[in-house]
Amino acid sequence: MSQRAYNNANRELKKQQSRDAIVQTMVSQMADGRDDLSVAELAKESGVSLRTVYQHFPDKAARIEAINLWINAQVDMSCVYPKSFDDVPFYVERLIDYILQNEILIRAQMSTGLSKDVRSYRKLAHAQSLRDALAERLRDAPSIERLTALIISTVRAEAVFDLRDIYNMPVSEIKSSLRRMIELFLDETAAKSHR
């Protein structure tokens, strides 16, 4: 009886190790900026069979979800999300800190291929947190969507890196400038919604 339990535990351990190897290969691929690997290449680089890859990750959506979960295990972005409408300008500053503190991971998501899909997937939670905070004061759904899109498009990792690296703007100035810009967006949208 104990032999069977050992075999089951051993089997589960090997299964988890195979899954981890596949995820690590996908993360490495993303960090290298490579486009999607074929499943056959993914299996080969992970040291597992093609069947094992499909058992763990039957499609691209499952692979994207796995990378997203891996990223979430590395860094917790939930503390960045806005807690309320009044918190949105400060959220901008927290987001900039998050981007700069996790620069390597963020830059890996900026490349093409699977990482682009992962970045798009991760923006869904980000956008929803903004919508929820904005909905506290704004009732007009199109205004909430427009403002969410403006904020996400304005406070992007690419913009933060460009302002710092190309235009030599100090981080404190990046934070205050983007925060003021977001405050203007908020004030203008709130004023229009009360007319």
Number of C-alpha atoms within 10 A of each C-alpha: 5 7 8 9 10 11 11 12 12 12 12 12 12 12 14 13 12 20 20 16 19 25 23 16 20 24 22 13 20 26 18 14 19 16 14 16 16 9 18 14 13 21 21 15 16 20 14 16 15 15 13 16 23 14 11 18 19 13 12 13 12 13 20 23 16 21 19 18 14 15 17 13 10 11 13 10 16 12 11 18 21 23 17 17 18 15 13 22 21 19 20 26 21 18 20 23 16 18 21 17 12 13 14 12 17 19 17 20 24 19 18 16 16 23 28 18 18 21 18 13 15 18 13 10 14 17 16 14 20 24 23 17 20 26 17 11 16 21 13 12 12 10 18 22 17 12 19 21 14 13 22 15 12 16 21 15 21 15 14 21 20 13 16 16 11 10 9 11 15 11 17 10 12 20 22 15 13 19 20 14 16 21 17 13 15 22 12 11 17 18 11 11 13 9 5
